[in-house]
Amino acid sequence: MRYIPTTPEQREHMLRTIGVETIEELFTDIPAEVRLDRPLALRPALSDPEVLTALRALAERNGHADRLVCFLGAGAYDHFVPPAVWQLAGRGEFLTAYTPYQAELMQGELQAAYEYQTMVCELLAMDVANASMYDGASALAEAAVMARDLARRDRVVVSRAVHPEYRKVLRTYTEPLGIRIDEIGHTRGVTTTEDVRRALDTAAAAVIVQHPNFFGCLEDVQAMGEAAHSVGALLIVATADPLAFGLLRPPGALGADIVAAEGQPLGNHLNFGGPYLGIIATRREFVRRMPGRLVGATTDADGRRGFVLTLQTREQHIRRERATSNICTNEALNALAAAIYLSLMGPDGVRRVAESCARKAHYLRRRIAALDGFAIAFQAPTFHEFVVRTPRPADTVARALLREGFLGGLPLGSLYRGMRNHLLVSVTESRTREEMDRFVDALGRVGARRRRQAVVTVR
Amino acid sequence: MYPTDYRYSTEHEWAKVEDGRVRVGITKFAADRLSDIVYVELPPVGTEVSFMQPFGVVESVKAASDLYAPVSGKVVEVNDALKERPEIVGTDPHGEGWMIVVEPSDPSELEKLMDAAAYQKHIGEG
């Protein structure tokens, strides 16, 4: 098998056919001074085994969660993905299927999306979910646009305890649409209902809170929902890890009108940050403002059960500039993985994963709290993520931990003013007690180094 | 087929003057083109609409189309029956399938619209 597409004879033949003497003649439009007048200085070709060795060497320079012990979360979670998930999702029939343009030809793909939507609704206690968005951040931005259209108001209030990157995407999306974003601060790691009330008025389309929030703390979602509804605004709940609702009351039970969530934790690997899975779910009465596509079940002419794209008439390829949203595709494969994961786990499995995360995180939280020089920054209840106050700048601590084989968490200094000594630590069910104990020892050593230095400077 | 006391817009809305108010709907031609109508989105009473600007959406199994106001003014009535039974637009577009009633701010705008004969010519049925 040759990988060079043409022989010299074939090239000659082609040149003759188009009436050109040499290949160089095809480049006469390009000024001579910017043209390379010699062949490219490429190294001689490697054999297949040599290529694999070279690529492996490159790949091994990456630090990743299979090699390092991961306590890093902040929107991407190292949950265990049962091998069955990708054994099934990786089948050719699914892997090669693109977003359904001839939707009804792809009954398997549609049924998978339908099951995914159903399970997402069960997990979040919402009425309808779409067939998927790009990721949690863009789902949140779409939710804000939805709220603007539903409330016919142009102002959205968002808590700073919402993921900083989600808030950036929110601004990128909404600024050209003339939506005003007002941020409210957090108090000791949580958004207060008083602050929400103060920020809300009858010009506000929605208030956005993350639950559990970026710092891992639980928010009083229900009270914020009541505050929003009292002025005719919607409550949008963002969630970076929907598995939390294996344990916590789901947003639908707390008054959420729209939920925007990151679906990566549901059967999807970390994937170096993407592709991820955007989840958006809402109440039935808002379904026509929902972006993207909604798959529905119906019966065909012979009365057999089948699946269709129930809601896509408002998409941009039909409504152009007046479309409800300009999302052009979806994350069908990641949604499929989420559906397989949720069906493998079942409600009981999801609850057990959530419990395991919470128990382990609380064990680690207690151990770190007892460490000399370290403290837990916020006292509010947390699910599987919490902020640690470090004796040295958190990025120095994180670097020291990396040398010891740990992805130690996210330093918050570049994201929040006055949080240079704050590290966001996350614990999933994948972590063992032995790993957590080693992590605490490593933290202790990093902290002790600081105290020795302090003694030196006193002298 | 096309009532002679209605005025018609290029976007296939009809306007019927009733005691100084204007009842608005879509024409049979538009309803037939849309085929099965599954949803009609109308503005709440009190909304200000502008001449030939979108005031709502009619959605069929084929497409979602904007509805354009054939006259400027305030919406004083909305056909709530269409919420539950949008198919009325298809079966009786010039009657029971009406959409809104507008209190016009400038009734002379209606003169810019077509009469039944001109509209039928416009859609190639004249």
Chai-1 contact restraints between the chains, C-beta under 6 A:
chainA,res_idxA,chainB,res_idxB,connection_type,confidence,min_distance_angstrom,max_distance_angstrom,comment,restraint_id
A,T313,B,E59,contact,1.0,0.0,6.0,A-B,restraint_1
A,T313,B,A63,contact,1.0,0.0,6.0,A-B,restraint_2
A,T313,B,A64,contact,1.0,0.0,6.0,A-B,restraint_3
A,R314,B,A64,contact,1.0,0.0,6.0,A-B,restraint_4
A,I318,B,A63,contact,1.0,0.0,6.0,A-B,restraint_5
A,R319,B,A64,contact,1.0,0.0,6.0,A-B,restraint_6
